């Protein structure tokens, strides 16, 4: 409660905009965005990290883009002691499945801890590309945690993180046998007498072949029959792990995607289904197109999707090789600034630009903000995962919420939130005058002053100088007063919304 | 899985999340804010000549056979749903509510019986999309585009209605989608506003910087001459903030002591009512209600599905009562991407089906059961589900022509030919 009453008393309050008719004076010739000189290494960093930090810029300049990508593609070789230490506060996350389930069952706090650790890892893990892959697969194999956060914690660990840069077949098999997925898409209750088709449909439509991947309604039903008995052992029987219950399996003959499944087989039915799906050309195409949409552009070039699908197919579903192909492709290099940051991308990029200390308090402001922005982790109910393309996110209320987060968050430097510590002086170096302060702030938030059109630069200078001369010395008091909002304006600027 | 627990946890998180923001906004409303009368250009420029449309989408595929129950089918219904069937009407609180001797409302929809009795609730059974897909995402997309089976159409059906209408309306509230995202039916080149909360829709920041911050943001986004989608949205933010700031009373009190359900759906309808009464130029609102994908433990007269219907029915009835002085100019229509299979599944739920029930509520509608009911005999089922005998566009096209004054069906529903059901009186 305390932070918010302080917020009330301090300064957060309704702020209405000037009427649109009053801003005619702003009419100006706007410098073309994107004319800032092409900067290949900044582009690579913008896409293989959650937001470039100075240390990333130094590294990529030292070793080159290809070596940087290869380094990030081998997360097993990247130490991550900061994250490990932070996570050790929540030791149950790494404990036995039983322990996790029990904890989530009795402790509602877990429902806040889990989104919070998602944000923290994205912001501060050294394994940046790995965390982006985790995000991709979390959407692809979406599970709304609902009441089963314990199962989702185990799914995140044993399915998504274990295979995020590994082999797709392993990932698919792990997901199909993950208690969280078995519950979420109801396969756990599917029995011969009344098969439940939910998982059978989505594993083809969303996880492998894609909706136009060449399956029929009859295939959906037959796959559901093949997967009858794939369930979760009860506690007495094996502590909530995958279990094949032969007593409820449908042993009849089945025809699936042109294959005849002979009568009398048990778990082999489902294993063969997954094998067919994992190695199907439609799956290669579907996965390649989704990866390209996430990492290249909302309308990925057809030739890139084709070549990435070939790599995926020829490598037996090797995710690392497929990603390497995409990230080193000329189509990737040509797609600068074409992705709109989704809410979590935006928030994490903001955190990486400001590098606040994040503790875990009772009222995690960032988790609520992400919910207001419409992307609370593990909370997308339909099985298709949070949308990727800009069209789904680019709307009025979403933009306003984003602006409010950007303009409010830098005030963490004044101690508004118990669990966030922020030193803006470490982000934006001291400056002699308003122009220099703006230049330093633009460099800190957007990488280089060239990324902000001159007119916008002048607007910000006028803000800092109170419409006075931006080249005369700036008092320490004025600098401290203006800096949080100056940073907020840059985070809210159009340039920061794309990467 | 316990839906109740899930909800309470979510709402706990949510209520904390909004405390700081909602709590301050009205108390410290800045005194300098302009309170101008509305510019005439923002008013629906021919007041009273067309209805406001409220389009409700039930995401997940509602089980229409347990919402409007064909109890008159006898064993064809009851034998296929051994644990989830709704008992025949017998006057008790947990039985169907008789409508016409063959169909009955689920007991959780009891609030809608008053609307039915008042003559303003039309029910269309066996309605749906002619496309056979049973994928949620395809079915929703086709339904919201208005062109089943065809993805090449560039916008949602409501957006194409606004584009093809003979009149113009520059209000940012012309089309409003309640929620964090704009619904597919509203997407397209005619602008649509995503609106979560009227009370929270303003820039936040320091009192002493209000003016300069909004001026600077307007400049950064060049809102006087937007150059792209992002600039257009930014411009809409400013227009919207300005208009909402002029609404005399942001703390809306519904008429006649009506209380809306405390759900996202109830809050959404409440805001739609507020916008209609404020006369800010609203022509179409889209409101979602989710959770209908009841593959497991859906329950019968009580339980999970009953809870969803309760929210739906109470929300609609509250809207009807609150808006009773306006209802002659309002049409509400519900739809869902598909219905569910007749047979109950192993998890005491139901799987994806096809035909469903649509509801229409409004002063221009006449109560009754509409559509062509073919029954539940195995040989008339469509892959185990109620067949679609009424194209959902038969309902929408009649609304568009008779109540919204737009007959451009070739643009709104290209390739579709009309079969009016005569639910509505023309205005």
Interface residues (C-beta under 8 A of the other chain):
Chain A: X3 X4 X7 X8 X11 X12 X13 X14 X15 X16 X17 X18 X19 X20 X23 X24 X26 X27 X28 X30 X108 X111 X112 X146 X147 X148 X183 X186 X189 X190 X191 X193 X194 X195 X196 X197 X198 X201 X205 X211 X217 X220 X340 X363 X367 X368 X369 X371 X372 X373 X374 X379 X381 X382 X384 X387 X390 X391 X392 X393 X394 X395 X396 X397 X398 X399 X400 X401 X403 X404 X407 X408 X455 X456 X459 X460 X462 X463 X485 X488 X489 X492 X493 X494 X497
Chain B: X1 X2 X3 X5 X6 X9 X10 X12 X13 X14 X16 X17 X18 X19 X20 X21 X23 X24 X25 X26 X28 X29 X30 X33 X34 X36 X59 X60 X132 X133 X134 X135 X136 X137 X138 X172 X177 X180 X181 X182 X187 X193 X194 X195 X196 X201 X202 X203 X204 X205 X206 X207 X208 X209 X210 X211 X212 X213 X214 X215 X216 X217 X218 X219 X220 X221 X222 X223 X224 X225 X227 X229 X230 X231 X233 X234 X235 X236 X237 X238 X239 X240 X241 X242 X245 X290 X291 X293 X295 X296 X343 X344 X345 X346 X347 X349 X351 X352 X383
